[in-house]
Amino acid sequence: QLQLVESGGGLVQPGGSLRLSCAASGFTLDYYAIGWFRQAPGKEREGVSCISSSGDGTKYADSVKGRFTISRDNAKNTVYLQMNSLKPEDTAVYYCAAAAGAPYYYCSGALGEYDYWGQGTWVTVSS
């Protein structure tokens, strides 16, 4: 059974940091581009960041550039999203997703390009 599981969410004060993890089971992430997406209450799901299967290609939404960093450890079959300088507007459910068939150097920010999705983890930024 192919599964992605997010962890690391929680409640944090503005300016704080969290590191989200996306662990795969039932398949290896080596050949998949991985994306992080988020959905705030009452809003559409949006792309946050993505990383190519090689790890060389990354993308970030303008709203998180300079604050979030995506990385992957294929040996641990896990992708991470380091989130620093968190703001209340970062509050959302964060999802990771895997895209098969992407070139090794490329990842897409489009939801429709992703084949497998995790269940999400809540991130709440509040004082």
Residue, then its C-alpha position, 0 to 999 in steps of 0.5 A: q500500500l502506497q502511503l505518505v505520512e506527514s508529521g511535525g505540525g503543531l502550535v507555534q508562536p509567530g517568529g517560531s520554527l517547525r520542521l515538517s516531515c513527509a515519510a513514504s511507505g510502500f514505495t521509494l521516493d527516489y524517483y518522485a518529485i515531492g511537493w508541499f501544499r497547504q490549505a487554510p480554512g475557507k481557502e483553496r489548496e496552494g503550492v508551498s514548495c517542491i523538490s525534484s527527485s534528484g534534489d537539485g531542483t526546488k521551487y518556493a511560493d513567493s509568500v515563503k521564499g527566504r523562510f522555508t527550505i525543502s530538502r530530501d533524504n532518500a536514504k530515509n525515504t523522507v522529505y522535509l520542510q523547514m519553516n522559519s519566521l512563521k507568521p499567522e498567515d502560515t496557519a493551514v493544513y500542510y500536505c505532501a504529495a508525490a509526482a511520478g514521471a517528472p524529469y529528475y531535475y524538475c518539480s511542478g507547483a501544480l496540484g494536478e501533477y501529483d499522484y499520491w497525497g498524504q493526510g495532512t498535518w496542522v500548523t497553527v501560528s498564534s500567540 
